[in-house]
């Protein structure tokens, strides 16, 4: 019989291969807080929150009596606007640099732990935005979200390669394209193969990476691509591909397609 891609492919194994291969190609120093340098760009922004695709999908489920957990909350770009709409929000974030960027809210608790290690009470809603790309074993990660979510689980992911100068620069430095991150469609196939019938909301949006100056962009790429780094080649590539703004900042961007998979956890 011909191969059935849904039932005959090990989607969890496929996911693990993508994550582990990317890590092998460009490992990051485990002693560094990788996310600290980008925390200012991932913090809460009220203008961005007003048009955020995940928050739009969540809108029908928001109620001032409900609670939520934000898994991998980053700088609070979802946890803070959710705290403004809900009774209580727990933000789980392992990066010290990211936690420092989360604005204070009286009804927002910040837990300094990875999701796998976090000890949290159940909540009505569980949210996870742009985190699973780095999780080699997604099944227990997702199952834990479903265990602590009483009403709805939301997972927000891109469905295209990440738009960041380090992603495209890798090919110039290494001589080959970098293994892609898991996409939303990988999540969809993984969920379906495990009997999870999720709703899927596809969204298109613009991504613009803005750097205060050229050196900031160079430093970020150097950190992410230390294993294949060549200063001369990197500088030349960035000079050719970054766009300079009138205020002296630099921008790298493009159009993105992503989406939110969300479902009611089984009892």
N, C-alpha and C positions, 0 to 999 in steps of 0.2 A: 504494500500500500504506500502511496505517496506520503511524504512528511506533512503532518499537520502543524503549522507554525505555532498555533496557540497551545496545543496540548502536548506536543512532542519535543518542544524546545525547553531547556532548563533556563527560564528567564532570570531566576535568581543567580545562577552561575554566569549567565551572560553579563548581568549587571556587575557582579564581582570582577569579572575580567576587565571591563571598562575602567573601573575605579582603580584596580591594582596596577593595570598597565600604565595609566596616566601617572600614578605615583612613582612607578619604576623609571619612567622616562624623565621626570623632573621632580625628584624628591625635595621636600621642604624640611629645613632644620627643625626637628621636634622640640628643641629647646627655645625656639622663637615663638612669640605670639603672632602667628601669621596674619591674623585679622586686625591687629592693632593699627597698622598703617592705613587701612582703608575704612576704619570705623567712622571717621568724620563724614564720609560720603554715603554711609549706610544708616545714618541716624534718622530720627523722625523729622519729617518735613511736612508741615500742614498743607502746603500747596500740592505736594506729590500725593499725600494721603487722600486728597479729595478726588483724585482720578486713578487711584491704585486699583488694578484689576482684581486682586484678591479681595479687597474690602468691598468692592462692588458685588462680587459673587456672594459674599457673606451677608450682605445687607438684609435679605429676608429672614435671616436666622438671628439677628441681633435684637437683644431685649435687655432693658436695664436690670432685670432680675437674674440674668444668666452670668455664668463664669466661663473663662477660657484659659487654655494653656498655649503659649507660643513656644514651639520647639525650635531652638536655635534662633533666638529673638534678635540677634545682631545688635544694632544700635537703637532698637525700639521702633522701627518704622511702621510695624503693625501692632505691636503690643501697646503703644501709647494711644493711638486712635481707638483701639478696642477698649482700653481702660476708660476712655471718655464716653463709651457707649454701654458698657457692661457693669455688672456689680463688682466683679473682681477679675484680675488677670494675673497669671503666673508666667513670668518670662524665664525660660531656661536657656542659659547662655554660658558656654565654657570659656570664652575669650575674655580676659580681664580688660583688654582695650575696648572691646565692644560693650561690655557691661558699663564701663565708665561713661559711655556716650548716651546711655539711656536716661532720658529726662525723668525726674521724680513725679510720681502720682501717688496719692494716698492709698489708692486701691490697686496698686501694682507691686507685686512681690517679685524680686529678681533672685533666681536660684543659680549659684555658681557651680555648674556641673554639666557634663555631657548628658545627652538625653538618656543614654544607656545607664548612667549612674544616678540620675536624678530620682529623688524620692518625693513624689508629688501626689496630692490628693486628686481624685477624679474631678472633672469639670464638664460642663455642658458641651463646650466646643474645644476642639484641639486643632491647632494651626501649625503648618510647617511650610515655610517659604524658602526656596532656593538652598536647601540644606542637603538633600539626599544625594546630590552629585558626588559627595565626598564619603558616603557611607558604603563600605564594601559589602556589608551583609544587611540588605534592606528589610528582609522579612521580619526579624525580631524587632527592629526599629519601628516598623509600621504596626506590627501587632501590639506593641506597647501603647502606641497612640490610640488604637482601637479599644484597648482594655480600659483606659482612663477617660475616654470620651463617652459621655452619656448620650449625646444627641447627634453630633456630626463631627466628622474628621475632614479637614481640608488640606490638600497638598498642592502647592503652587510650584511649577517648574517651567523651565524653558523647553521648547521643542526644536531648537536649532543650536548650532555651536555657539558658545559664549562669545559675545562681542567685547573683546578686551585686547589691547595691543600685545600682551604677552602670549595670547593664543596664536595669533598669526605670526608673531616674531619667532616662535619656537621653530617653525619650519625653516626659516632662514638660518638659524643657528645650528639646528640638528640635521638639516638636510632631508627632512621628511616631515609630513604632517603629524601633529600630535594626536594620539587616540582621543576620540571625542568623549565628552561627559555623557552619562545617561540622560536621555530625553524624556519628556512627558509621555511619549508613545511607549517607551520602555516600561514606564510605571504602569500605564494602562494594560499592557500585555501581562505584566507581573500580577496585577490585581485580578484580572480576568482568569488567569491560569490557576489562581488560588480561590476562585469562587466568589470574589468580591465584585458586586455589580455597582460600580460608581457612576455618578453623573459626571459629565465632562463639559467644561466651559472653555472654549478656545478664544484667545484674545491676541490681538496684534498691538504692538506698542513700540515706542522708540527708546533706545538705550543710548545715552551719551555719557561717556566717562570723561569727567572734567578734572584736570590737574592744575594746581596753582601755578606751576612752572614746569619747564622741561625736566629739571632734575628730579621732581617728584615722580613723573612718569618713568624716568630711567630707573630710579630706585625701586619702584614697584616691580618693574620687569626683572631687574637684577635679583630681587628676592625670590620671585616666583620661578626663575629660570637659572638659578645658580649652577645647576649641574651641567648646563650646556653653554654657559655664559661666554660671550666674546664682546668686550666693551666697544671695540671699533665697529663691528658689524651691527651691534644693537643701536648705537648712536646714529649710524647712517640710516638704518631702517626707520627709526622713530622720527628723524628729521624729515624723511620723505613721506611719512604716513600720518603724523599728527598735524592737526589744523590749529593754527595759532589764532586766538581771539584778540580783539583790540585791547583788552585789559591786560594782556600778557599771559593769560592762562592758555592751556592747551586742551583740545578736545579730540576724542576718538569715539565714533558712534556709528549707529546703523539701525535698521528696522529689525524687530524681533517678533517671533511668534511663540507663544507659550500658552499656558492654560492651567486650570484648577480642576483636579479630580477631587470629588467630595462624595461621601457616602455616610449612611447611618450604620454605626457599628452593630454587629449582631449581638444578641444578649449573651 
